[in-house]
């Protein structure tokens, strides 16, 4: 129920969450990749790549910034398909920075045998394969809770007032497993993750107490709204017997990772298939040491234009949670990496298991991260808009105010809503209905900064909020006189940025060296011009003195009288024969 709705937008960039799942079955003729990328596949040469329509710009990091820009323009026209952020795949014991540095460096290597399309595709023989498995970006999950200041007043029909608590920060570790290459140019995998609390980065401890809505009680009351009064009275009696109330006072650790509740045991006893969990209930209880399902994505080996795009999720090519084919489509990538050679017209589209839908981010601006050129992608204002504001979202309804998405259809009908924190970019009525909310763009908007040539996230911050729709239900006394309101429960930020040695190596290979080579071509051009001018100047200088000292010919001399000292010439001029000279 609500325990999974707090999952994140896959951006490994940044986000994906979900329940554990069985290893992906191997397709007929499929083969599994070992951690070292065993059982190498058929390699495609540059000619083979061209036969499959793959762009062939110069090798990454080896042809200069000008060629990088040209490659972006050329490839962008061929496939303008977007795809979410980089994944940290370090195990619970930490990351392996030395290996990560080698992988980033390999991605920037040049050479005629490894064109860039071969470097970035998902292939055990590809230079970027290990980076795809374990992206060198540490991720942190920062969780903010809304502490209800006036729970008794809310039961009397007054406006709720909340106080933001946190952040409570967790280091997130990820690793891919069960990597299976299929015969249709796809690869299937599971990605596991675990969380470790970081008290030095947090504003509080997991032992802190906060007052929150009792999600189990209020969600069950909402689901009983249209049931017979007799059932409502029975539920009221059951709540009273078990000591359940509309609001609860529990620790951060209990709300995050689960707590024992007698109501869960009662429901599982008489309605065994109603809840997806059997033990403890918590917002993030089943996210720790779990996966988000089996993703099958295209490798880009046979068709580079489809690299990283999702073929199936848990064996499905579309879901059936929503009321239109468009809303049920599984589009984009799995939110881990994106196709290289981006342009400003590119969008980032991906499927989020937690939101049960595909999402799209749009280009905002170009910039730099630690000297590395990036494209910033943000959420459009229509991401969570309702159908009246943005008709294509009509399939996600029934809707309330614009700016929040009803995820109840994929969360066992619990009245849960997904939005930006503090109802940023939503109908102002939502924030005005709850005291203590202050939405603003700087603190509550999400973004992904992507290196456009490689499609690798450099920096990301994905922020989402989970809210519960509550109101008084006639016949269920625990709901009192609660006025209808969408009450925020928690908002969370998943952030990651490339740093340390991987960042330095990435900068050297893909920024510094191309710039050096870019300016080197002008230096070489100037040297070539000088070498061409040297023999010309030498030739001119060597010919000049000889021309100045040479004697003029007779034909070019002006007419003049013969000299008395030249009798032979004088006789000849008068027409007399020249007599031989006497000795």
Residue pairs with C-beta under 8 A, 6 or more apart in sequence:
1 215
1 216
1 219
1 275
1 276
1 277
1 281
1 411
1 412
1 414
2 215
2 219
2 281
2 283
2 411
2 414
2 416
2 466
2 468
3 258
3 276
3 277
3 281
3 282
3 283
3 284
3 285
3 286
4 17
4 18
4 19
4 276
4 286
4 287
4 354
4 411
5 283
5 354
5 407
5 411
5 414
5 416
5 418
5 466
6 17
6 283
6 284
6 287
6 354
6 466
6 490
6 492
7 15
7 16
7 17
7 18
7 287
7 292
7 352
7 353
7 354
8 14
8 15
8 16
8 17
8 141
8 354
8 462
8 464
8 492
8 494
9 15
9 16
9 84
9 335
9 352
9 354
9 355
9 359
9 446
9 462
9 464
9 494
10 16
10 84
10 292
10 334
10 335
10 336
10 350
10 351
10 352
10 353
10 354
11 84
11 85
11 86
11 335
11 350
11 448
11 457
11 460
11 462
11 494
12 84
12 85
12 86
12 87
12 88
12 135
12 139
12 174
12 191
12 335
12 336
12 337
12 457
13 84
13 85
13 86
13 335
13 336
13 448
13 450
13 457
13 460
13 462
13 496
14 84
14 85
14 86
14 139
14 335
14 448
14 457
14 460
14 461
14 462
14 494
14 495
14 496
15 84
15 85
15 335
15 352
15 354
15 462
15 494
16 191
16 292
16 334
16 335
16 352
16 353
16 354
17 193
17 287
17 290
17 292
17 353
17 354
18 286
18 287
18 290
18 291
18 292
18 293
18 353
18 354
19 276
19 286
19 290
19 291
19 292
19 293
20 286
20 289
20 290
20 291
21 190
21 291
21 293
21 294
21 314
22 294
23 177
23 178
23 190
24 178
24 180
24 188
24 189
24 190
24 294
24 296
26 32
26 180
26 182
27 180
27 182
27 183
27 184
27 188
28 183
29 182
29 183
30 180
30 181
30 182
30 183
30 188
31 39
31 180
31 181
32 39
32 178
32 179
32 180
32 181
33 39
33 124
33 179
33 180
33 181
33 187
35 133
37 124
37 125
37 129
37 130
38 124
39 124
40 124
40 125
41 123
41 124
41 125
41 181
41 301
43 118
43 125
44 52
44 118
44 301
45 113
46 56
46 112
46 115
49 56
49 115
49 117
49 118
49 304
50 56
52 302
52 303
52 304
53 78
53 303
53 304
53 305
54 115
54 117
54 304
55 71
55 74
55 75
55 78
55 117
55 304
55 341
56 115
56 117
57 63
57 67
57 68
57 70
57 71
57 74
57 75
57 115
57 116
57 341
58 64
58 67
58 71
58 110
58 116
59 109
59 110
59 111
59 112
59 114
59 115
59 116
59 119
60 107
60 108
60 109
60 110
60 116
60 119
60 453
60 454
60 509
60 510
61 107
61 108
61 109
61 110
61 509
61 510
61 513
61 514
62 108
62 109
62 110
62 111
62 513
62 514
62 517
63 110
63 514
63 517
64 514
64 515
64 517
64 518
64 520
64 521
65 514
65 515
65 518
66 518
67 514
68 453
68 514
71 116
71 341
71 453
72 341
72 342
72 343
72 452
72 453
73 343
74 341
75 340
75 341
76 341
76 342
76 343
76 345
76 346
77 343
78 305
79 304
79 305
79 339
79 341
80 343
80 345
80 346
81 305
81 306
81 309
81 339
81 346
81 349
82 332
82 338
82 339
82 346
82 347
82 348
82 349
82 360
82 361
82 377
83 308
83 309
83 332
83 333
83 335
83 337
83 338
83 339
83 348
83 349
83 350
83 455
84 332
84 333
84 334
84 335
84 336
84 337
84 338
84 348
84 350
84 361
84 448
84 457
85 137
85 335
85 336
85 448
85 450
85 457
85 460
85 462
85 496
86 135
86 137
86 336
86 337
86 456
86 457
86 458
86 460
86 496
86 498
87 134
87 135
87 137
87 139
87 174
87 176
87 191
87 336
88 95
88 134
88 135
88 136
88 137
88 138
88 139
88 172
88 173
88 174
88 496
89 133
89 134
89 135
89 173
89 174
89 175
89 176
89 191
90 96
90 134
90 138
90 173
90 174
90 175
91 173
91 175
92 173
92 194
92 196
95 134
95 136
95 138
96 134
97 136
97 500
97 501
97 502
98 501
99 130
99 134
100 131
100 134
100 136
100 501
100 502
101 136
101 501
101 502
101 505
103 127
103 128
103 130
103 131
103 134
103 136
103 502
104 131
104 136
104 502
104 505
104 506
104 509
105 505
105 509
106 119
106 127
106 128
107 119
107 120
107 127
107 128
107 131
107 454
107 506
107 509
107 510
108 505
108 506
108 508
108 509
108 510
108 513
109 119
109 127
109 509
114 127
116 340
117 300
117 304
117 340
118 126
118 127
119 126
119 127
119 128
120 126
120 128
120 300
120 307
120 340
120 454
120 455
121 128
121 299
121 300
121 301
121 304
121 307
122 129
122 132
122 187
122 297
122 299
122 300
122 301
122 307
122 308
123 129
123 299
123 301
124 181
128 454
131 456
132 336
132 337
133 175
133 176
133 179
134 175
134 176
135 336
135 337
135 456
135 457
136 498
136 502
137 457
137 496
137 497
137 498
137 502
138 171
138 496
138 497
138 499
139 171
139 172
139 174
139 494
139 495
139 496
140 169
140 170
140 171
140 172
140 198
140 201
140 494
140 495
140 496
141 169
141 170
141 172
141 195
141 492
141 493
141 494
142 166
142 167
142 168
142 169
142 170
142 492
142 493
142 494
142 495
143 166
143 167
143 168
143 169
143 170
143 256
143 284
143 490
143 491
143 492
144 164
144 165
144 166
144 167
144 168
144 421
144 490
144 491
144 492
144 493
145 164
145 165
145 166
145 168
145 210
145 212
145 252
145 255
145 489
145 490
146 162
146 163
146 164
146 165
146 212
146 436
146 487
146 488
146 489
146 490
146 491
147 162
147 163
147 164
147 165
147 210
147 211
147 212
148 154
148 160
148 161
148 162
148 211
148 212
148 213
148 247
148 487
149 161
149 162
149 163
149 211
149 436
150 158
150 160
150 161
151 211
151 246
151 247
153 160
153 161
154 160
154 247
154 480
154 482
155 246
155 247
155 479
155 480
155 481
155 482
156 480
156 481
157 472
157 480
157 481
157 482
157 483
158 483
159 433
159 434
159 435
159 483
159 485
160 434
160 435
160 485
160 487
161 434
161 435
161 436
162 434
162 435
162 436
162 437
162 487
162 488
163 436
164 436
165 203
165 204
165 208
165 210
166 202
166 203
166 204
167 201
167 202
167 203
167 493
168 197
168 202
168 203
168 204
168 206
168 252
168 256
169 197
169 198
169 201
169 202
170 195
170 196
170 197
170 198
171 195
171 196
171 198
172 193
172 194
172 195
172 494
173 193
173 194
173 195
173 196
174 191
174 192
174 193
175 191
175 192
176 189
176 190
176 191
176 192
177 189
177 190
177 191
177 192
178 188
178 189
178 190
179 187
179 188
179 189
180 187
180 188
180 189
181 187
181 299
182 188
182 296
184 311
185 298
185 299
185 300
185 301
185 302
185 303
185 306
186 296
186 297
186 298
186 299
186 311
187 296
187 297
187 299
188 294
188 295
188 296
189 294
189 295
190 291
190 293
190 294
190 295
191 291
191 292
191 295
191 336
192 289
192 290
192 291
193 287
193 288
193 289
193 290
193 291
194 288
194 289
195 284
195 287
195 288
197 206
199 205
204 252
205 252
206 251
206 252
206 253
206 256
207 251
207 252
207 253
208 251
208 252
209 249
209 250
209 251
210 249
210 250
210 251
210 252
210 255
211 247
211 248
211 249
212 247
212 248
212 250
212 255
212 489
213 246
213 247
213 248
213 468
213 470
213 487
213 489
214 244
214 245
214 246
214 247
214 248
215 281
215 414
215 468
215 489
216 244
216 261
216 263
216 264
216 281
217 239
217 244
217 245
217 246
217 263
217 478
218 246
218 468
218 470
218 479
219 414
219 415
219 416
219 468
220 235
220 263
221 235
221 473
221 476
221 478
221 479
222 414
222 415
222 469
222 470
222 471
222 473
223 413
223 414
224 231
224 232
224 235
224 473
224 475
224 476
225 473
229 475
232 473
232 474
232 475
232 476
233 475
235 476
236 475
236 476
236 477
236 478
238 244
238 263
238 266
239 245
239 263
239 476
239 477
239 478
240 477
240 478
242 262
242 263
242 266
243 262
244 263
244 478
245 478
246 470
246 478
246 479
246 480
246 482
250 259
254 282
255 282
255 283
255 490
256 282
256 283
256 284
256 285
257 280
257 282
257 284
257 285
257 288
258 279
258 280
258 281
258 282
258 285
259 280
259 281
259 282
260 279
260 280
261 280
261 281
264 275
264 277
264 278
264 279
264 280
264 281
267 274
267 275
268 274
268 275
268 278
274 412
275 412
276 412
277 285
277 286
283 466
283 489
283 490
292 353
292 354
293 313
293 314
293 353
294 312
294 313
294 314
294 315
295 310
295 312
295 313
295 334
296 310
296 311
296 312
296 313
297 308
297 309
297 310
297 311
297 333
297 334
298 306
298 307
298 308
298 309
298 311
299 307
300 306
300 307
300 308
300 339
305 339
307 339
307 340
308 333
308 334
308 336
308 337
308 338
308 339
308 455
309 332
309 333
310 330
310 331
310 332
310 333
310 334
310 350
310 351
311 317
312 330
313 319
313 330
313 334
313 351
313 353
316 330
317 330
318 325
318 328
318 329
318 330
319 328
319 330
319 356
319 357
319 410
320 328
321 328
321 356
321 357
321 409
321 410
322 328
322 356
322 357
322 395
322 396
322 409
323 394
323 395
323 396
323 397
324 394
324 395
326 392
326 395
327 357
327 392
327 393
327 395
327 396
328 395
329 358
330 351
330 358
331 349
331 350
331 351
331 358
331 360
332 348
332 349
332 350
332 351
332 358
332 359
332 360
333 339
333 349
333 350
333 351
334 350
334 351
335 350
335 351
335 352
337 455
337 456
337 457
338 348
338 450
338 455
339 455
340 452
340 453
340 454
340 455
341 452
341 453
341 455
342 375
342 450
342 452
342 453
342 455
343 452
344 363
344 366
344 375
345 363
346 363
346 375
346 452
347 360
347 361
347 362
347 363
347 377
348 360
348 361
348 362
348 377
348 448
348 450
349 358
349 359
349 360
349 361
350 358
350 359
351 357
351 358
351 359
352 358
352 359
355 405
355 407
355 418
356 407
356 409
356 410
357 396
357 405
359 379
359 383
360 380
360 383
361 377
361 378
361 379
361 380
361 448
362 377
362 378
362 379
362 380
363 375
363 376
363 377
364 376
364 377
364 378
364 447
365 375
365 376
366 373
366 374
366 375
366 376
367 373
367 374
367 375
367 376
367 449
368 374
369 449
369 458
369 459
369 497
369 498
370 458
370 498
370 503
370 507
371 507
371 511
372 451
372 458
372 503
372 506
372 507
372 510
372 511
373 451
373 452
373 511
374 449
374 450
374 451
374 452
374 458
374 459
375 449
375 450
375 452
376 447
376 448
376 449
376 450
377 447
377 448
377 449
377 450
378 445
378 446
378 447
378 448
379 420
379 425
379 445
379 446
381 425
382 389
382 390
382 393
383 425
384 402
384 403
384 404
384 405
384 418
384 419
384 420
384 425
384 426
385 393
385 402
385 403
386 393
386 396
386 397
386 399
386 400
386 401
386 402
386 403
387 393
387 394
387 395
387 396
387 397
387 399
388 399
388 402
389 402
390 402
393 399
396 405
396 406
397 406
398 406
399 406
400 406
400 417
400 469
400 486
401 426
401 427
401 429
401 430
401 486
402 426
402 427
403 419
403 420
403 423
403 425
403 426
403 427
403 430
404 417
404 418
404 419
404 423
404 426
404 430
404 467
404 486
405 417
405 418
405 419
406 415
406 416
406 417
407 416
407 417
407 418
408 414
408 415
408 416
414 468
415 468
415 469
415 470
416 466
416 467
416 468
416 469
417 466
417 467
417 468
417 469
417 486
418 464
418 465
418 466
418 467
419 426
419 430
419 464
419 465
419 467
420 426
420 439
420 444
420 445
420 446
420 463
420 464
420 465
421 439
421 443
421 444
421 463
421 464
421 465
421 491
422 431
422 437
422 438
422 439
422 440
422 443
422 444
422 465
422 488
422 491
423 430
423 431
423 437
423 439
423 465
423 488
424 439
424 440
424 441
424 444
424 445
425 439
425 445
426 439
430 486
431 437
431 438
431 439
433 485
433 486
434 485
434 486
434 487
434 488
437 488
444 463
444 491
445 463
446 461
446 462
446 463
446 464
447 460
447 461
448 457
448 459
448 460
448 462
449 457
449 458
449 459
449 460
450 456
450 457
450 458
451 457
451 458
451 506
451 510
453 510
454 510
457 496
457 498
458 497
458 498
459 496
459 497
459 498
460 494
460 495
460 496
460 497
461 493
461 494
461 495
462 493
462 494
462 495
463 491
463 492
463 493
464 491
464 492
465 488
465 490
465 491
465 492
466 488
466 489
466 490
466 491
466 492
467 486
467 487
467 488
467 489
468 486
468 487
468 489
469 484
469 485
469 486
469 487
470 479
470 482
470 484
470 485
470 487
471 479
471 482
471 483
471 484
471 485
472 479
472 480
472 481
472 482
472 483
473 479
498 506
562 569
562 570
562 573
563 569
563 570
564 570
568 578
571 577
571 578
571 579
572 578
